[in-house]
């Protein structure tokens, strides 16, 4: 009976320690995961350059930032829908580093602007079944990665004439 009881106690304590370890490891990685914000609108400046804004909301550096922009069109095909994807030119597709977020950062280097293809007007013609999808992949100093996505539907609603300002403000000003 004593042997059986010690085996059961060993199994139960092993299960409990595994659960506690999993919770602690998950919490650790959640704290170290990058937190970025992508603007919900696209700025079009006077030079016809389209830009989105990315803000690092993490209290640590975000590294290896890769940006991809794609126009996604859903078409009716034989037997169902077909998704047509066109990759757009992103001149600053890879950024090495964004500084940590801090309200005391006078230079506001925790935010960047990313340009999207100047040909967006010619490429994004049909609003009824086409949308722009921007994907941002980034890592942290601890090599914890995350993918962020933002979809822009209806070009006349998403694109606004003007520029972003420095800092975490996501509004576009003319």
Buried (B, 14 or more C-beta within 10 A) or exposed (E): EEEEEEEEEEEEEEEEEEEEEEEEEEEEEEEBBBBBBBBEBBBBBEEEBBBBBBBBBBEBBBBBBBBBBBBBBEEEEEEEEEEEEEEBEBEEBEBEBBBBBEEEBEEBBBBBBBBBBBEBEEEBEEEEEBBBBBBBBBBBBEEBEBEBEBEBEEBEEBBBEBBBBEBBBBEBEE
